[in-house]
Amino acid sequence: MRLLLTAFFFEAGLVLLIVPWSVYWERNYFVQALPMLMPLLTNDFVRGAVSGLGLVNLVAGFVEIWSFLTARQVHDPMVSIGRAAPEE
């Protein structure tokens, strides 16, 4: 489940980072349906904001990968923190 979330972060991040600066951004469904949105959607500040969200998603993906790779593996499910081992 965690790797699926990480893959989503990377995919969404790359799409949001690249698509606003491509030709597809200017020829999408919303611009065709509502031409009055064209000046707003083609504004460089809006494109930069969407790319910023993509960058945030990429950073979240890298954080997830880092935490997944550096997670401590506990082999004994009965390990408790802060208690001494029982004496026999």
C-alpha positions as CSV (number, residue, x, y, z in Angstrom):
1,M,0.0,0.0,0.0
2,R,2.8,2.3,0.8
3,L,4.6,1.8,-2.5
4,L,1.3,2.5,-4.3
5,L,1.0,5.8,-2.5
6,T,4.6,6.6,-3.4
7,A,4.0,5.8,-7.1
8,F,0.9,8.1,-7.0
9,F,3.0,10.9,-5.6
10,F,5.6,10.5,-8.3
11,E,3.1,10.2,-11.1
12,A,1.0,13.1,-10.0
13,G,4.0,15.2,-9.3
14,L,5.5,14.6,-12.8
15,V,2.2,15.3,-14.5
16,L,1.6,18.5,-12.6
17,L,5.2,19.7,-13.1
18,I,5.4,19.1,-16.9
19,V,1.8,19.4,-18.4
20,P,1.2,23.2,-17.6
21,W,4.1,24.1,-19.8
22,S,3.1,21.8,-22.7
23,V,0.7,22.2,-25.7
24,Y,-1.9,20.0,-24.0
25,W,-2.5,22.7,-21.3
26,E,-3.8,25.2,-23.9
27,R,-6.0,22.6,-25.7
28,N,-7.9,20.9,-22.9
29,Y,-11.6,20.3,-22.4
30,F,-12.2,23.2,-20.0
31,V,-10.7,25.7,-22.4
32,Q,-12.7,24.3,-25.3
33,A,-15.9,24.4,-23.2
34,L,-15.4,27.7,-21.5
35,P,-13.2,30.0,-23.6
36,M,-13.3,32.7,-21.0
37,L,-10.9,30.5,-18.9
38,M,-8.2,30.8,-21.5
39,P,-6.5,33.9,-20.1
40,L,-6.5,32.5,-16.6
41,L,-5.2,29.1,-17.5
42,T,-2.5,30.4,-19.8
43,N,-1.3,32.9,-17.2
44,D,2.3,32.1,-16.2
45,F,1.5,32.5,-12.5
46,V,-1.2,29.9,-12.7
47,R,1.1,27.5,-14.5
48,G,3.8,28.1,-12.0
49,A,1.4,27.4,-9.1
50,V,0.3,24.1,-10.7
51,S,4.0,23.2,-11.2
52,G,4.7,24.1,-7.6
53,L,2.0,21.6,-6.5
54,G,3.8,19.0,-8.7
55,L,7.0,19.8,-7.0
56,V,5.4,19.3,-3.6
57,N,4.1,15.9,-4.7
58,L,7.5,14.9,-5.9
59,V,9.1,15.9,-2.6
60,A,6.4,13.9,-0.8
61,G,7.2,10.9,-3.0
62,F,10.9,11.2,-2.2
63,V,10.1,11.4,1.6
64,E,8.0,8.3,1.3
65,I,10.7,6.4,-0.5
66,W,13.3,7.6,2.1
67,S,11.2,6.6,5.1
68,F,10.4,3.2,3.4
69,L,14.1,2.5,2.8
70,T,15.3,3.6,6.2
71,A,12.5,2.0,8.2
72,R,13.8,-0.2,11.0
73,Q,12.9,-3.8,10.6
74,V,11.6,-5.4,13.8
75,H,11.7,-9.2,13.6
76,D,10.2,-9.9,17.1
77,P,6.6,-8.8,17.4
78,M,6.8,-8.9,21.2
79,V,9.5,-6.2,21.4
80,S,8.5,-3.5,23.9
81,I,10.2,-0.2,24.3
82,G,11.2,1.0,27.7
83,R,10.9,-2.3,29.6
84,A,13.6,-4.6,30.7
85,A,13.6,-8.2,29.6
86,P,11.9,-10.5,32.2
87,E,14.4,-12.4,34.4
88,E,14.1,-16.1,34.9
